[in-house]
């Protein structure tokens, strides 16, 4: 850096390429040093041969650089299990999902509640039994942190699961619905994927839908259970894909229609811990077009090798381990993104994932 600033040793084998990197990163266009990848083996998810999950495309929309490092180079942040103080939100979510699935699967015959009928004490008891077994497995893996904190969190998990069934009673009574499936698989384990026609190609979508209900008049209700906060989902009424970061519901709804038939499906997120509310989107024609356009933009950008770092807008929350692996504020990356996002080569992607960006100005 001293040699660069002093403009000496410009032909040095280290200083010269480093100088090129510094100059290119300061340029307004996206370069190979900050996200433009030129390679022959980049995935093209729109060629109808390679299935992709909606959540993986959401990861790309959130931060293309993180997607490149994690999903294409397959590099993960270094984990330090000895430093775990309390169980992670991810482990809690997995535990609660698996407990619900185990209980519904156990009673997947005529012992599930009918239209609008409540869960029985037997269902409540078996849900607790499954959750206790799964909690012990997580504890045995050393992922629950300090014993005192884990005891309190374990109690809360069991209480929240029991409350979920009472809340589900009210919701199914309102819709006059009954449970027909959990963890509906599509595009995995030999099951056919959801095919999304983009006009210029076809995207094959894969995943699992948490809970499927059917109303008495045949409407399919798809529920994606969330154990986190609903705060980042509030804008769904204005933007049904939330800048490409919320793509699950239309795919899940189509998977349910493909599996159970029918002519109408509705889908929503169900927040079962902090906020305890349902947040859905209207699967009308306009929103379906918006969904296809978003998927087309994301898949095309991946195939073109566009992977700039898009760090979080602030340092609060969980941040991005790939933009800031040392935990230091990625202020320089924010500055670079604010400049690079005006490159005409990535205009289509930016219009989706950062719509407030104005060419020649700031967000």
Secondary structure by P-SEA (a helix, b strand, c coil): ccccccccccccaaaaaaaaaaaaaacccccccccccccccccccccccccccaaaaaaaaacaaaaaacccccccccccccccccccaaaaaaaaaaaaaaaaaaacccccccccccccaaaaaaaaaaaaaaaaaaaaacccccaaaaaaaaaaaaaaaaaaaaaaaaaaaaaccccccccccccccccccbbbbcccbbbbbbbbbcbbbbcccbbbbbbbbbccccccccccccccccccccccaaaaaaaaaaaccccbbbbbbbbccccbbbbbbcccaaaaaaaaaaaaaaaaaaaacccccccccccccccccccccccccaaaaaaaaacccccccaaaaaaaccccccccccc
